[in-house]
Amino acid sequence: MLKNGKRTVTPQLLVWRLPRPVEAFQDDRPRLGLVISRRYGNAVKRNRIKRFIRETFRTHKHDFPRGVDLIVQPKTPGRPSTYQEVEAELLRACGVIE
């Protein structure tokens, strides 16, 4: 399934953009999937990064490409991430900003 998509690597995130067949779904709104393993850290760290990614997706949903499934996997953190860093990287990886 991931072979059909485009993978983008940033310093903190792996992002796959997968095209979705239009006839399979009535609406073409983008969808978000998260993949976070326990290696990322304890539950507090995992939930924090998930909140950052979900909030970025929610606030910029209209900017993401239509008819695409986004799968986001944070890399193992070297240092704590801020919301602004995660937001900028996710938007850059998805082609929303330069």
Order of alpha helices (4+ residues) and beta strands (2+ residues): beta-beta-beta-alpha-beta-alpha
